[in-house]
Amino acid sequence: MGGLVYGGKFEQTVNEHFSHKNIAETAKKFKEMEQKHGPYSFGQMMKQMVPKPEDYPHWDKNSGEISEHVRKHLTEVIGSNLRSAQPLPMVLKVGENVDHTHDLHVKTFAHNGQVHIGLHMLCPNTSLKK
């Protein structure tokens, strides 16, 4: 999951769906998705949220390269929030890590009187060649 690929339009789209204004509708759609397809795992909803899935043809491969630990953490944070009675808005920020690994930092913070969940996804550093 390249920080450069997922840090622009993808990040903006996800943040729009997770915004204070849209989080209730996103949570409703999430619950409907789980009823129809079973328990959520990271990646399922993202493909449905982007306006043009063809803009991210490598989504399954890229998200599959994220370590199991990070995918599990994303699944737990996003899933438990969207299942809650009062889901909090979430903010995604995608960037590059200092090394060749994925990492996730989760932080709650207040903005304009509203508590948010911040998801800082770090992707492998593209300047480091394997």
N, CA and C of each residue as an Amber inpcrd file, in Angstrom:
protein
   390
   0.8580000  -1.1730000   0.0000000   0.0000000   0.0000000   0.0000000
   0.8920000   1.2190000   0.0000000   1.0820000   1.8120000  -1.1280000
   1.9720000   2.9450000  -1.2500000   1.3610000   4.2140000  -0.7060000
   2.1140000   4.9110000   0.1350000   1.6510000   6.1600000   0.7070000
   1.2910000   7.1800000  -0.3570000   2.0560000   7.1870000  -1.4550000
   1.7980000   8.1450000  -2.5200000   0.4910000   7.8490000  -3.2380000
   0.1600000   6.5830000  -3.4070000  -1.0580000   6.1800000  -4.1050000
  -2.2900000   6.4410000  -3.2490000  -2.2150000   6.1220000  -1.9790000
  -3.4000000   6.1740000  -1.1210000  -3.4800000   7.4250000  -0.2560000
  -2.5300000   8.3380000  -0.3990000  -2.5320000   9.5410000   0.4140000
  -3.3470000  10.6840000  -0.1580000  -3.7530000  10.6240000  -1.4080000
  -4.4540000  11.7320000  -2.0490000  -5.9460000  11.5510000  -2.1080000
  -6.4410000  11.2270000  -3.3090000  -7.8760000  11.1090000  -3.5500000
  -8.5160000  10.0430000  -2.6670000  -7.8320000   8.9200000  -2.4780000
  -8.3530000   7.8420000  -1.6310000  -8.5360000   8.3400000  -0.1950000
  -7.5060000   8.9690000   0.3470000  -7.5690000   9.4970000   1.7100000
  -8.7240000  10.4950000   1.8420000  -8.8860000  11.3800000   0.8720000
  -9.9640000  12.3720000   0.9100000 -11.3380000  11.7050000   0.8920000
 -11.4920000  10.6810000   0.0700000 -12.7680000   9.9730000  -0.0280000
 -13.1150000   9.2930000   1.2950000 -12.1420000   8.5890000   1.8620000
 -12.3620000   7.9120000   3.1400000 -12.7160000   8.9420000   4.2170000
 -11.9710000  10.0510000   4.2640000 -12.2340000  11.0720000   5.2780000
 -13.5980000  11.7180000   5.1100000 -14.0640000  11.8380000   3.8840000
 -15.4070000  12.3710000   3.6660000 -16.4560000  11.4380000   4.2700000
 -16.3090000  10.1390000   4.0370000 -17.2680000   9.1630000   4.5860000
 -17.1990000   9.0830000   6.1050000 -16.0180000   9.2770000   6.6640000
 -15.8300000   9.1680000   8.1130000 -16.0050000  10.5000000   8.8330000
 -16.3470000  11.5620000   8.1140000 -16.4720000  12.8950000   8.7150000
 -17.6370000  12.9570000   9.7040000 -17.6120000  13.9840000  10.5230000
 -18.6910000  14.2070000  11.4950000 -20.0440000  14.2370000  10.7780000
 -20.0910000  14.8710000   9.6250000 -21.3210000  15.0270000   8.8600000
 -21.8430000  13.6940000   8.3180000 -20.9470000  12.7610000   7.9740000
 -21.3400000  11.5300000   7.2800000 -21.1740000  10.2370000   8.0740000
 -20.6290000  10.3060000   9.2800000 -20.2920000   9.0760000  10.0030000
 -21.5370000   8.2290000  10.3080000 -22.6590000   8.8520000  10.6210000
 -23.8700000   8.0710000  10.9400000 -24.3370000   7.2730000   9.7190000
 -24.3430000   7.8880000   8.5490000 -24.7570000   7.1880000   7.3280000
 -23.7530000   6.0980000   6.9630000 -22.4650000   6.3870000   7.1430000
 -21.4330000   5.3850000   6.8720000 -21.5960000   4.1970000   7.8090000
 -21.8720000   4.4560000   9.0850000 -22.0650000   3.3760000  10.0580000
 -23.2890000   2.5380000   9.6900000 -24.3480000   3.1880000   9.2170000
 -25.5510000   2.4640000   8.7980000 -25.2200000   1.5250000   7.6350000
 -24.5070000   2.0290000   6.6470000 -24.1160000   1.2020000   5.4880000
 -23.1930000   0.0670000   5.9160000 -22.3100000   0.3610000   6.8720000
 -21.3940000  -0.6520000   7.3870000 -22.1790000  -1.7930000   8.0310000
 -23.1530000  -1.4640000   8.8480000 -23.9620000  -2.4860000   9.5260000
 -24.7480000  -3.3170000   8.5130000 -25.2570000  -2.6630000   7.4740000
 -25.9680000  -3.3900000   6.4140000 -25.0110000  -4.3320000   5.6840000
 -23.7850000  -3.8750000   5.4440000 -22.7760000  -4.6950000   4.7740000
 -22.4630000  -5.9350000   5.6140000 -22.3250000  -5.7510000   6.9330000
 -22.0460000  -6.8960000   7.8030000 -23.2170000  -7.8790000   7.8310000
 -24.4380000  -7.3660000   7.8280000 -25.5920000  -8.2630000   7.8150000
 -25.6170000  -9.0930000   6.5380000 -25.2460000  -8.4880000   5.4430000
 -25.2850000  -9.1600000   4.1470000 -24.0790000 -10.0740000   3.9170000
 -22.8750000  -9.6350000   4.3390000 -21.6420000 -10.3470000   4.0010000
 -20.9050000 -10.9700000   5.1930000 -21.4140000 -10.8000000   6.3970000
 -20.7390000 -11.3390000   7.5730000 -19.7700000 -10.3420000   8.1780000
 -19.0440000 -10.7700000   9.2120000 -18.1550000  -9.8620000   9.9510000
 -17.1410000  -9.1690000   9.0440000 -16.9600000  -7.8990000   9.3310000
 -16.0430000  -7.0390000   8.5930000 -14.5920000  -7.4560000   8.8120000
 -13.8090000  -7.3470000   7.7650000 -12.3540000  -7.4160000   7.8770000
 -11.7970000  -6.2870000   7.0340000 -10.6640000  -5.7450000   7.4430000
 -10.1020000  -4.5740000   6.7840000 -10.0510000  -4.7530000   5.2710000
 -10.5190000  -3.7440000   4.5710000 -10.4610000  -3.7340000   3.1190000
 -11.8040000  -3.8560000   2.4390000 -12.7490000  -4.5540000   3.0660000
 -14.0460000  -4.7760000   2.4230000 -14.7650000  -3.4780000   2.0970000
 -14.9010000  -2.6390000   3.0770000 -15.6960000  -1.4320000   2.9070000
 -14.9910000  -0.4080000   2.0370000 -13.6800000  -0.3980000   2.0780000
 -12.9330000   0.6060000   1.3370000 -13.2300000   0.5220000  -0.1590000
 -13.3260000  -0.6870000  -0.6860000 -13.6060000  -0.8380000  -2.1160000
 -14.9750000  -0.2700000  -2.4670000 -15.9050000  -0.3330000  -1.5380000
 -17.2440000   0.1860000  -1.7920000 -17.3140000   1.7020000  -1.6280000
 -16.3870000   2.2770000  -0.8750000 -16.4290000   3.7010000  -0.5830000
 -15.8030000   4.5650000  -1.6730000 -14.8290000   4.0450000  -2.3770000
 -14.1650000   4.8730000  -3.3730000 -15.0920000   5.0710000  -4.5780000
 -15.1360000   6.2900000  -5.1240000 -16.0560000   6.5590000  -6.2250000
 -15.7720000   5.7150000  -7.4670000 -14.5170000   5.4510000  -7.7410000
 -14.1560000   4.6600000  -8.9160000 -13.1870000   3.5640000  -8.4930000
 -13.7030000   2.3800000  -8.1780000 -12.8130000   1.2880000  -7.7680000
 -11.7200000   1.0010000  -8.7910000 -11.9920000   1.2800000 -10.0660000
 -10.9720000   1.0390000 -11.0860000  -9.7530000   1.9540000 -10.9230000
  -9.8980000   3.0390000 -10.1380000  -8.7460000   3.8950000  -9.8450000
  -7.7620000   3.2000000  -8.9020000  -8.2040000   2.1240000  -8.2600000
  -7.3700000   1.3860000  -7.3070000  -7.3530000  -0.0900000  -7.6800000
  -6.8550000  -0.4170000  -8.8700000  -6.9160000  -1.8030000  -9.3500000
  -6.0840000  -2.7750000  -8.5190000  -5.1450000  -2.2670000  -7.7580000
  -4.2630000  -3.1340000  -6.9800000  -4.6210000  -3.1370000  -5.4920000
  -5.8400000  -2.6730000  -5.1580000  -6.2380000  -2.5590000  -3.7600000
  -6.0800000  -3.8730000  -3.0050000  -6.5950000  -4.9760000  -3.5640000
  -6.5260000  -6.2560000  -2.8580000  -5.0810000  -6.6760000  -2.6200000
  -4.2370000  -6.5240000  -3.6190000  -2.8240000  -6.8750000  -3.4690000
  -2.1570000  -5.9540000  -2.4440000  -2.3710000  -4.6460000  -2.5890000
  -1.7210000  -3.6900000  -1.6880000  -2.1800000  -3.8720000  -0.2440000
  -3.4840000  -3.9980000  -0.0380000  -3.9630000  -4.1590000   1.3390000
  -3.5320000  -5.5120000   1.9000000  -3.3660000  -6.5140000   1.0310000
  -2.8960000  -7.8260000   1.4650000  -1.4420000  -7.8330000   1.9000000
  -0.6780000  -6.8240000   1.4640000   0.7260000  -6.7350000   1.8550000
   0.9170000  -6.1460000   3.2490000  -0.1450000  -5.5790000   3.8050000
  -0.0790000  -5.0280000   5.1600000   0.0090000  -6.1870000   6.1390000
   0.8560000  -6.0490000   7.1350000   1.0340000  -7.1360000   8.0960000
  -0.2910000  -7.5010000   8.7650000  -0.4050000  -8.7500000   9.1390000
  -1.6180000  -9.2500000   9.7900000  -1.9430000  -8.4260000  11.0400000
  -0.9250000  -8.0760000  11.8020000  -1.1210000  -7.2910000  13.0260000
  -1.7750000  -5.9420000  12.7180000  -1.2840000  -5.2420000  11.7000000
  -1.8270000  -3.9260000  11.3500000  -3.2370000  -4.0700000  10.7700000
  -3.4610000  -5.0630000   9.9010000  -4.8020000  -5.2830000   9.3520000
  -5.8000000  -5.5940000  10.4660000  -5.3830000  -6.4130000  11.4300000
  -6.2600000  -6.7580000  12.5490000  -6.5900000  -5.5120000  13.3780000
  -5.5910000  -4.6730000  13.6150000  -5.8050000  -3.4470000  14.3830000
  -6.7770000  -2.5170000  13.6460000  -6.5900000  -2.3480000  12.3320000
  -7.5110000  -1.5290000  11.5380000  -8.9270000  -2.0910000  11.5990000
  -9.0630000  -3.4110000  11.4690000 -10.3670000  -4.0670000  11.5290000
 -11.0410000  -3.7880000  12.8650000 -10.2840000  -3.9300000  13.9480000
 -10.8540000  -3.7250000  15.2850000 -11.2800000  -2.2820000  15.5090000
 -10.4350000  -1.3280000  15.1420000 -10.7420000   0.0870000  15.3920000
 -11.9240000   0.5370000  14.5400000 -11.8490000   0.2870000  13.2400000
 -12.9110000   0.7320000  12.3410000 -14.2120000   0.0000000  12.6490000
 -14.1380000  -1.3240000  12.7840000 -15.3410000  -2.1160000  13.0350000
 -16.0280000  -1.7700000  14.3310000 -15.2720000  -1.6940000  15.4110000
 -15.9150000  -1.4100000  16.7030000 -16.5000000  -0.0050000  16.7270000
 -15.8510000   0.9440000  16.0910000 -16.3970000   2.2970000  16.0470000
 -17.6890000   2.3380000  15.2340000 -17.6920000   1.7380000  14.0510000
 -18.8720000   1.8070000  13.1920000 -20.0340000   0.9660000  13.7200000
 -19.7530000  -0.0050000  14.5600000 -20.8240000  -0.8040000  15.1860000
 -21.4080000  -0.1120000  16.4170000 -20.7160000   0.8630000  16.9560000
 -21.1520000   1.4820000  18.2110000 -22.4260000   2.3050000  18.0130000
 -23.1360000   2.5430000  19.1140000 -24.3770000   3.3140000  19.0680000
 -24.1100000   4.7650000  18.6740000 -22.9640000   5.2850000  19.0310000
 -22.5890000   6.6630000  18.7240000 -21.2040000   6.6790000  18.0810000
 -21.0940000   6.3080000  16.8080000 -19.7730000   6.2510000  16.1780000
 -19.1070000   7.6220000  16.1140000 -17.8170000   7.6320000  16.3880000
 -17.0370000   8.8650000  16.3300000 -16.5390000   9.0990000  14.9100000
 -16.4410000  10.3640000  14.5170000 -15.8140000  10.6370000  13.2260000
 -14.3750000  10.1200000  13.2500000 -13.8880000   9.7250000  12.0900000
 -12.5070000   9.2340000  11.9890000 -11.7740000  10.0410000  10.9240000
 -10.4840000  10.2030000  11.1410000  -9.6350000  10.9050000  10.1920000
  -8.4920000   9.9720000   9.8150000  -8.3310000   9.7280000   8.5170000
  -7.2550000   8.9020000   7.9960000  -6.1750000   9.7910000   7.4140000
  -4.9540000   9.5160000   7.7700000  -3.8040000  10.1870000   7.1720000
  -2.8480000   9.1010000   6.7270000  -2.5140000   9.0690000   5.4450000
  -1.6300000   8.0570000   4.8870000  -0.3020000   8.7200000   4.5480000
   0.7890000   8.0650000   4.9200000   2.1120000   8.5760000   4.6020000
   3.1150000   7.4520000   4.4950000   4.3560000   7.8240000   4.3580000
   5.4190000   6.8420000   4.2540000   6.1220000   6.6670000   5.5880000
   6.4780000   5.4400000   5.8700000   7.2170000   5.0920000   7.0680000
   8.6940000   5.3950000   6.8370000   9.5010000   5.2840000   7.8710000
  10.9420000   5.4980000   7.7340000  11.6470000   4.2650000   7.1900000
  10.9730000   3.1260000   7.2530000  11.5810000   1.8810000   6.7860000
  10.6570000   1.1990000   5.7740000  10.8130000  -0.0850000   5.5810000
  10.0640000  -0.8330000   4.5620000   8.8190000  -1.5380000   5.1170000
   8.3160000  -1.0810000   6.2680000   7.1720000  -1.7410000   6.8980000
   5.9340000  -0.8430000   6.9240000   4.7930000  -1.4870000   7.1820000
   3.5510000  -0.7730000   7.4500000   3.4520000  -0.5530000   8.9530000
   2.7870000   0.5140000   9.3380000   2.5630000   0.7790000  10.7500000
   1.2670000   1.5740000  10.8690000   0.6670000   1.5360000  12.0270000
  -0.5690000   2.2620000  12.2730000  -0.4930000   2.8990000  13.6510000
  -0.8270000   4.1720000  13.6870000  -0.9360000   4.8940000  14.9500000
  -2.3840000   5.3490000  15.0830000  -3.0040000   5.0270000  16.2090000
  -4.3870000   5.3990000  16.4690000  -4.3880000   6.3690000  17.6360000
  -5.1100000   7.4590000  17.4490000  -5.1060000   8.5130000  18.4660000
  -6.4810000   9.1690000  18.4940000  -7.0310000   9.3600000  19.6820000
  -8.2610000  10.1360000  19.7910000  -7.8620000  11.5850000  20.0470000
  -8.6400000  12.4870000  19.4750000  -8.3470000  13.9090000  19.6460000
  -9.6420000  14.7030000  19.4900000  -9.6520000  15.9010000  20.0270000
 -10.8160000  16.7760000  19.9000000 -10.5430000  17.8250000  18.8270000
 -11.5630000  18.0840000  18.0290000 -11.4820000  19.1180000  16.9990000
 -12.8580000  19.7610000  16.8820000 -12.9100000  21.0730000  17.0290000
 -14.1780000  21.8140000  16.9700000 -15.2290000  21.2350000  17.9080000
 -14.7980000  20.8540000  19.1010000 -15.7190000  20.3510000  20.1180000
 -16.1970000  18.9230000  19.9010000 -15.6120000  18.2110000  18.9690000
 -16.0120000  16.8370000  18.6610000 -14.8120000  15.9140000  18.8000000
 -14.9870000  14.7920000  19.4850000 -13.9170000  13.8010000  19.6020000
 -13.8490000  13.0150000  18.2950000 -12.6370000  12.7970000  17.8010000
 -12.3760000  12.0480000  16.5750000 -11.4130000  10.9030000  16.8780000
 -11.4200000   9.9180000  16.0170000 -10.4050000   8.8680000  16.0390000
  -9.4830000   9.1330000  14.8660000  -8.2060000   9.3050000  15.1510000
  -7.2200000   9.5180000  14.1070000  -6.5260000   8.2140000  13.7600000
  -6.4420000   7.9130000  12.4660000  -5.7500000   6.7260000  11.9670000
  -4.5940000   7.2170000  11.0980000  -3.3820000   7.0430000  11.5690000
  -2.2050000   7.4410000  10.8020000  -1.5610000   6.1750000  10.2550000
  -1.8120000   5.8990000   8.9790000  -1.3120000   4.7110000   8.3120000
   0.0150000   5.0270000   7.6440000   1.0490000   4.3080000   8.0260000
   2.3670000   4.4890000   7.4240000   2.6450000   3.3170000   6.5160000
   3.0250000   3.6280000   5.2890000   3.3030000   2.6340000   4.2610000
   4.8060000   2.5340000   4.0490000   5.2720000   1.4420000   3.4400000
   6.7020000   1.2900000   3.2010000   7.3010000   2.4920000   2.4690000
   8.4770000   2.8630000   2.8750000   9.1890000   3.9840000   2.2990000
   9.5970000   3.6370000   0.8700000   9.1050000   4.4240000  -0.0900000
   9.3760000   4.1040000  -1.4960000  10.8200000   4.4030000  -1.9050000
  11.5410000   5.1510000  -1.0960000  12.9390000   5.4310000  -1.4580000
  13.8720000   4.3020000  -1.0620000  13.3560000   3.3460000  -0.2830000
  14.1690000   2.1870000   0.1110000  13.8310000   1.0300000  -0.8110000
  14.8090000   0.5080000  -1.4630000  14.5740000  -0.6280000  -2.3550000
  14.9020000  -1.9100000  -1.6070000  14.0520000  -2.9140000  -1.8200000
  14.2650000  -4.1990000  -1.1510000  15.4190000  -4.9340000  -1.7600000
